């Protein structure tokens, strides 16, 4: 039967892969970093005028050493995660300059960032702490990452994303992660953190990104090589064309990681989408984004790599039905296409311009519901329980049957903020929308947060590092 | 690679099917209709105390004559649809007693019903007109179907659902459909309409439903045999158990259709879900509902039958983010699982208690986006367009490239009510939510509606039929 999710045949993949190799050979990928160019040159890869021309052999060689799955260690080992296989790891929104509430934006500040860390720490559905969960405007730009790393380490003991805004920021992240794990030598080739590496579409890498990538690779930390290219502006207008340029950009970055440190862990991914042709702006709620997600996850899987998708993302600026539709179908498509890692899992509004605390919780609920469904049906004789069906018979009822009591707490997902009241109960309770429920829940979650344990000496050294960094 | 949508293995299916046969043999399905029981008896099927005990052979025999696909004819042949295969036919919400707007409910009236017909007629995404799009409270209960059938035929020339509230109502629907098509003989075994047949879970059929089913089958019209059973109250609490009782109920109905008229068209489906264990109420936004949808579509496909799923359904009472999440993931899961027919595609709020005009349009948008994605990627050399990638090169831009102009109107879905403005444009324009945009659009759609052509004589005869019916 035609499987509507199976949108990439082997033939499709081969065509996309072959054309990627043609791009490598005839068009190339520009790296605006001498350091990166030198690495390619040292490995006898053709470089001309700052453009790198990979060969098929270079790609094969890289894919032979990239691990298909690996563990990422948390300060608290109970929160270790496995990247790859059939695992699903969810991280929050990343990179928004604003925080928005009921349609009113304010520039994000460090206190917002700390609060997002606390939400991650208290979350049943998010397993990976972020970076840039709001970009703190009350910290000088070149020091932001230090405070965010400190906040990550102090407020949350789940694994976390490091900074990749520059080589310096990446090194600071590694240093601070090193302090937290009792010494930098303890984390060499033992993944504890991740750099989010975006190419500069089309077909280029900025010096900052390339050099951050090199740092993470050197230390054997995870390079999540992804991008946001826009069909019709920074990528071809046709989706197959976009998948080719996207693939070239990602693979070029991955090749570089393996040249720096063969076997260093990577993730293959994207949050590419299309341009809204009416306004010329980014359209992250577009249905094409879900299609691209599906294809991207399948391509990464074919390369034997852990894959990254996007999460609860939307062009809406408030928690209305549009926000729900777009976030749910983005998250849902990505998860059902096999994604291993979701960035922007929770909290994004307005095409990445803002984080929202209330949306964070609503997106978490989507994640919880999808995770429940990933457990599947569990079809066994025992769970079919024919004996009960026979006992209840035609016209009977199951509500008061012992079997129902036995299973009712475990069989069904128990929502945290979705409401299921009938109309009159809902009316009597004030006709609340999910925003209202979420708003209250955010407060409760921040109340219930407790600072995770940290060695006093480590804490002091981290704070000193932040203070003294340039 | 583990495919997260493939939740029903062959082994799972066999186990569910075998247990369905055990239910038929040892538990049976009750039919509260002498007429139906007689039909089973006449075919040497065991009937005892109003309970029917089917054999494996009865099921096989029925599945040998059910068509796997067929056309349903519209008054306007341009709106004919094909049921089955890889087709997708979407119909509106069905059965709600109220209409709701901005959280305020009023009992549905005939004028609401007519307006829903007009929305269907002017829709780019809905191909099938309903019945009970709101249940008109200003018409005596036993005459409602007559007025709805008249409204269907006059306001819309797409195919439509008939009434199945009783044998009488089904016969009236057939009579009126017959008038519209120039005579009842013209529609004998030529599908023009459909009865929505729900079993009485668990494991029973009311006399009304069974006898409506018999009427539709006799005339070779479509029987959409589905149900709404509730895990933990009218079905087992465990999902595999629910899938068994559900399967038994659906197949029993389908067997009856084939005994009445072998080869008469059917659809296999469900909108079953779970009970909210906190409140005891129906939870149609539950994630288990999407899982059940997926399994149901797959089971119907394995039986070689066209399948029915649910559409944009939610427990929310207004167009907030919960409504978007639940509607999108229900619609999305059902469509991606291969459903051929969606009932409740558009308009439902509050666990089926109300229809909403604004939600109708928002759900339509989801349908439009999903349909766009069903077209797939179209991976060809031509659409990869390597020449343009080479021309633009690293660091170039596609926005002003001729290829972009060429494709920009056809490649991307153009949303009807989703907004993609940046924050300041959105603010300046009044911070509208999708409800506001939809509200305005509803008015526009009703304005632009034009009554489809109908022979004056046919119109007169239909009106006379309504007037004179008992």
Interface residues (C-beta under 8 A of the other chain):
Chain A: X1 X2 X3 X4 X5 X7 X8 X9 X11 X12 X15 X16 X19 X22 X23 X26 X27 X28 X29 X30 X51 X86 X98 X100 X103 X105 X200 X202 X203 X204 X231 X232 X233 X234 X235 X236 X237 X238 X239 X240 X241 X243 X244 X245 X274 X275 X276 X277 X278 X279 X280 X281 X283 X285 X286 X287 X288 X290 X291 X295 X301 X315 X316 X317 X318 X319 X320 X321 X322 X323 X324 X325 X326 X327 X328 X329 X332 X333 X335 X336 X337 X338 X350 X351 X353 X354 X359 X362 X365 X366 X369 X370 X372 X373 X374 X376 X377 X378 X379 X380 X381 X383 X384 X385 X386 X388 X389 X390 X392 X393 X394 X395 X396 X397 X398 X399 X401 X403 X404 X406 X407 X408 X409 X411 X412 X413 X414 X417 X418 X419 X420 X421 X422 X423 X426 X427 X431 X433 X434 X435
Chain B: X1 X2 X3 X4 X5 X7 X8 X9 X11 X12 X15 X16 X19 X22 X23 X26 X27 X28 X29 X30 X51 X86 X98 X100 X103 X105 X200 X202 X203 X204 X231 X232 X233 X234 X235 X236 X237 X238 X239 X240 X241 X243 X244 X245 X274 X275 X276 X277 X278 X279 X280 X281 X283 X285 X286 X287 X288 X290 X291 X295 X301 X315 X316 X317 X318 X319 X320 X321 X322 X323 X324 X325 X326 X327 X328 X329 X332 X333 X335 X336 X337 X338 X350 X351 X353 X354 X359 X362 X365 X366 X369 X370 X372 X373 X374 X376 X377 X378 X379 X380 X381 X383 X384 X385 X386 X388 X389 X390 X392 X393 X394 X395 X396 X397 X398 X399 X401 X403 X404 X406 X407 X408 X409 X411 X412 X413 X414 X415 X417 X418 X419 X420 X421 X422 X423 X426 X427 X431 X433 X434 X435
